[in-house]
Amino acid sequence: MRYDSITDAIGDTPLVRIDPAVTGLRHIDLYAKLEMLNPFGSVKDRAAWTMTRDALPAAVERGDTIVELSSGNTAKALALIAGMHGLPFKSVTNRMKVPEVKDLLLLLGAEIEELPGRTECLDPTDVDDPLTRIHRMLSEADSGYLHTDQYYSPLNLEAHLTGTGPEILRDLGGRAPDHFIACVGTAGSSTGVASVLRAHNPEVEVVGLVAHKSDFIPGIRTIDEVHEVGLFDPATYDTIASVTADEAIDGMLTLIRRCGILAGPTGGGALHGALRHLRVVDEESGPEGEQGEQGEERRTAVFIVCDRAESYLSYVRQRRPELLNRPARPNSLATLAPSEVEAARSLDVDAARRWIAEESPLVVDLRGPFAYAALHIEGSINIVDELFDELLHGGLPFGASRPVLLACPVGEKSVRYAALLTRMGHRDVRSLAGGVIGWRDAGAPLVRD
């Protein structure tokens, strides 16, 4: 197959049936849309090219810088497109959480600008957030930037309305799948594909998958974060369910080892969430070989494999070191039982303020340094969660009897660390319920560096 440009190779990715011996499904055929096979390596190739294609001639003439609030696959695709057209690319973010992605962006010639933000992702509704102000500045006319704006641009949806969705219909012989299972990041692919499938068949069931509150899965937002995305509409989804980092890695292993698909953790999370949902539907379809009262055909379901495994080896190494022949890490969050987390002590904002005033605990803010610099609880110290995680492998990082209050963005990760410290012998460690966001929303005072 011959192309005049690498961008001509974007799209037309394979739709591959997952072996029923792997899925265990008797009445449902599950298909993977292999967006990892786009030329730049991910589903974001489509959006990146669609968001820039028509604007590039004028941007080249002006000498604009292409810029996006992204620390992942969108940034990677845009950096390559910018380089092809002789333009610089800048990634604006408040935290690069995957080292391989940051290194790759630098290799591609991207400029990475890490700016303060109150939370771990852009919240466009928070008008005082420095990252939000940057977002608005980039969108102004004559700014010197071609701001692709993946969180709000209708072209993000257009990439899937005209490409991904119609391709799925075509490859299923013109029939929409009965179920579409999609991880939710910017919500571009899930919303765009769902719109196409439902226009063809309004009965298509759409399942949205988000990351569990206390977990980080590259490319998937938590249920708290996803409401901050301009393209997200909860009405798109019949069901929204969460997957954990461990479940995403388990699904990733299944795709790699059983299916020969070099998927990253987002695809793994999609597979896990799909099978968990579809096995219930399958069980309700009756015994094997039974077609139902009206002799219906086998049902079909589709999920998207967003990107590849190679960029996430450090992510796997940190969470499942045994998979890479590394010794299991002591004192890690992965070893916690649910009962330990439930038993951890949490304080609401009012109780936390009283405790700080009466007992002067050490307040540890686990957010990134830029979020901490933007706004934090007065007197707190900043130990980024990755560093805090490393400290715990060597034992308790402070005296066992010293009172400690842990704070993170929304209180989910801090309560897990409180549970771990309690197991390790700390006598009085508590978590700030609702996190720094809850503190802010309660009108409690915050200071900035």
N, C-alpha and C positions, 0 to 999 in steps of 0.2 A: 504494500500500500504506500503510495507516494504522496508527499505533502510539500507545499512550498514554504511552510512555516511550522514550527513546533506547536504553535497555538491552534493550528488546524487539526491537531491530534487530540484536542480536548473534547471529551464526550464520547458517545458510543461505546461505553464501557460494558463488559460482559455481565450478563445475568446468569448466575450459576446455581444450579440446584444442589442443595445440601443433602447428602446421602441419608435416606431414612434410617439407616443403621446407626447414624450419628445422632439424629434428632429424636428417634424413638416415636415419631408421629405416624399414626396409622391412616389418618384421613386427610392430612394436610401436607402439601408439598411446600417446603420452605426454600426460598431463593435469596441469594446474596447478590446485591448490586455492587460490583467491584469498582468503586470509585477510587480505590488505591491505585488503579492502573491508569489514571490520568497522567499526562506526561510529567507534571511537577509533583505527583505523588499523592494527591488527595482530592476529595470532593470540592475543596475550596478553589481548585483551578477554574471551575466553571464560573463561580461568582467573581473571582478576581478578573478574569478576562471579560466577562460581560460588563462589569462595572467600569472598566478602563477603555474598552475597544473603541467606542465612538468618541471619547474625549481625548484620546492620545494625540491626534494631529495638532490640536490647539495647544495641548500641554507641551508638546515638543517645541512648537514655535515660541512659546513663552519661556521655555526652560524651567517648567514647574518641577517641584519635588512631589512624587507620589507619596502619600502618607495614609496610614491606617492605624487605628487603635487595635492592635493585634499582637499577640505574642506567640502565634502558632502558624497553622497551615496557610491562612490567608496572607499573612506577612511573607511567608516563603514564596508563594506564587506571585505576589505583587513585586517582590524584589527581583525575581527572574524576568517578569514582564518589563519592569522599569529598565533593567540592564539591557534588554534587547533593543530598547528604544532610546538608549543614551541618556536616560533620566536617573537621578538619584532616588532612593527610596528610604523613607524613615518609618520605623516602627515605634509608635508611642504606646507605652504601657506603664503600669506601676509595679509590675512584678513578672519577671521571666522565671517560670517555675520548672521548666524542662531544660537542663543544661545543653543537651544535644541540639535543641532547636535554636537556642541562643548562639551556639557556635556555628551552626549552619547559616544562620542569617548573617553573621559577620563574614563568613566565607563568601557569601553571595554579594558582599559589598554594602549591606544595609547599615544604616545608622540606627542605633537603638537608643531611644530617649526614655529613660525611666523617670516618671514624674510622680509627685505626691498624689495620692488618692485616699479617700477615707476608708474605702472598702477594697476588697481584692479584685473588684471588677468595676467597670464604668456604671455609675448610677445616674442616668440623664435627668432624673427628677430632683437630684440634690444640687441646687443651683450654686451652692457655695463650695462644692467639691472642686479642687483645682483641676482634676482630670476632665470634669464636665466643662469647665471654662475653656480648656484647651480644645475640647471637642467642638464647641461653638465657634471659636476663633478660626479653626481650620475650615469651617464651612462658609466663611465669609467670602464674598466676591473679591477678586484681585488679592488674595492672600499669598499668592506664590506657591500654593499647594493644589494638587489634584487630590482632594480628600474623597476616597472611595466610600467611606461611611457604611460599612457592612451592617451595622446595627439598625439602620433606618432605610437604606437605599432600596427602592423597589426593584432595582436591577439585580440585587441579590436573589429576590424571588424569581425574577424573569429568567435567570439562568436555569432554574428547575421547572418553571412553567413551560419553557420551550425546549428544554433538553432532557433532563433526568426523568420527569414524569412521562412524557410521550415515549421515551425509549422503553420504559417498563411496560407500558401498554403494548407497544409494538412487539416486544420480545415474548409477551404472553399471548400472542396471537390476537391482539385487539381486545382482550378481556382484562378488566381491572382485577387485581388481586382482591381476595376477600378481607385480607388484613395487611396493614402497612405499619411496621414498627420502626420508629425513628428516634435516635438520640437527639436531644435538643441543645444546641449551642447558640448560634445567632438566630436559630429557628428558620433560616432561609430554606434549607433543603426540605425539612419536614413540612413547612407550610406550603411551599411551592408544589411539591410532589402530591401532597394530600389534596390540594385544590384540583389538580389535573385528574387524579383518580376519582375523586367524588363527582366531578363534572361528568365523567363517563359512567359512574355507578354511585349514586348517593348512599348506598348501603355499605360502602367500604368502611371497615373499622380502623381507626387510626389510634395507635398507642404511642404516647410520648414518653421517653425515658430520660430521667434526670439523675444526677449523682446524689447518693445518700448525703444527708446534711453534713456529716462529719468527715466526708471523703473528698479527695480530689481525683478526678478522672480527666485526663487531657481531652479537651474538645467537648466535654459535657458540663453544663452548668448545674448547680444545685437548684432545688425548687425555690430557694430564697433569691438566688441570683437571676433566675430566668425571667422573673417579673420585671427586671431592670432592662430587658432587651426590647427595643422598639418594635421588632417584627413579631414578637411572641403574642399569640392570641390563644388563651386557654380553650376557646370554643373550637379550635382546630382539632382538638384531641378528644376522643371518647373516653380515654383513660390516661392518666399520668401516673407513672410508677417510678420508683427509684431503684438503682443498682449500686452496689458497693464496689470499692476498688478491688477487693478480692474476687468478687463475682466477675468483674470486667476482665481481670487477668485469667481467671478460669476459662471464660469464654474465648479469650484470645488464644489460650493454649489449645483449646478444642479446634479452632479454626486452623491453627498452624499445624498441629500434630495429626489431626484426623482428616482435615480437608485439604491440606496443602495450600492454604491461603495465608500469606504472611501479613496478617492483620495486626493493627495496633489495638490498644485497650479500648478505644471507642467502639470499634467493630466487635470486640469481645463483649463489651457491655450490651451492645445491640443484640448479639446472639443470645446471651444469657437471658435478657429481658424478654426476647421473642419466645424462647423455648418455655420459660416459666409461664407466660401467658397462654401460649398455644397448646401446651399440654393439658391445661384445664379445658379448653375448648374441644380438644381432641377426645378427651375422656368423656365429654358429654355427647359425643357423636355416636356412641354405641360401640358394640363389639367389633373386632376386626372383621373386615369384609362386608359389614352392614352399611348400606348406602343411605339409610334413612327412609322415611315414609314415602317420599316422592322420588326416590332414586336419584338424588342429587349427585353431580360430579364431585370429584375430589376438590377440596378447597385449596386455595393458594395463599401464600403469605410472602412478603418481601421485606427485607431489612437492608440497610446500607453499611458496607464496609468502608469507612471514611478514609483511612490512611494505613500506612505500613508500620511494621514492628520496629524497624531499625532505630528510629528516633527515640525510642522509649526504654532502652536497656537500663539506663540509670533509674528510671521509674520502677522497673521490675526489680532491679538489684536492691533498692531501698525497701520494697515491700515484701518481696519473696526471694531472698538471697539464695535459698536452697536450689532454686531453678537454675542458677548460674554457678552451681557448685561452691557456693559461699556458705560459711557456717551461719546457723540461725543467730539472729541478733538478740541479745538479752534485753530485757526491759523495753520492749517495743509495744506500740499500740496494737499491733496485729495479734498479740498474745492475750488481749483482754477478753474476758467473757462478758456477754451482755449484762449479766447480773452485777458485775463489778461496776459497769458504767451507771447502771440504775441506782446503785448505792452511793455513788459519788455525791458530795455535798455541793449544792448550788445556792447562790444568793441572788434574789432579785435586786434591782437597783437601789431601792430604799434600804434594804438590809445591808447591802454592800457598803453604802455610804456610812451607815452607822458603825459597821465593823471597822472600816478604815479610820473613822474618827476615834473609836474607843481602843482599838488594839494595834493600830499602825502596822498592818501586815505589809509584806513585800508584795507590791502589785506588779505582775509580769504580763506585759502586752506581747502576745505571740504573733502579731501581724507583721507584714513586711515593713522595712524601714521607712519607705515613703508614705505609707498609710499612717504610720506612727508619727512621722514628722508633721503631717498635715493636721492631725488632732489626736490627742491622747489624754488619759486621766492624769491629772497633776501628780507628780511624784512617782509615777510608774517607770519601770525600766523596760527596754525593748530587747527581747530575745526572740528572733525569728523562729517560727516553729521547726524549720529544718535543723537549725542550730540547736534548739532545745532538745530535739529528738536525739541528736548526736551526744549531747551532754548526758542524757539519761542512760545511755549505754554504759557509761563509766560509773553509774551509781547516782545517789541523790546529789543534785547540783547545789543545794544549800542545806543548812542545818535541819535535822529532822524535827526539831521543836519550834522552828521559826514559823509564824503564821504566814501563809502565802495565798494570794488571790490571783487566779489566772484569768486572762481575758483574751478573747479572739474576736473575729468579726461578729459572729452571731451566737456564740456560746456553745457550739457543738463540739469543736475540737478541744476547747479548754476543759470541758467536763471529762473527756476521755483522758487527757493528761492528768487531771485531778485524780481520776480512778487509778491510773498507773502509779502516780506518786504515793497514793495511799497504800497500794499493794507493796510498794518498795519500803514502807515503814515511816513515811512522813505522817506526823501526828495531826496536823491541822492545815489542810490545803482545801481550798474551795474554788469553785468556778463562778464567773459572773454570768448569770442567766441572761440570755439575749445579747451578750457580748457588748462590744463598744457601740454597735448600732443601737442596741436597746438602751444603753446609757444615754446616747445622744437623743434618741426619740423621747426619753423621759425628761429631757430638759436639764439633765445633770451637767455640771461644768466640765468643759474640755479645754485643753491648752494646746498651743502649737509651738514647734521649735522656730 
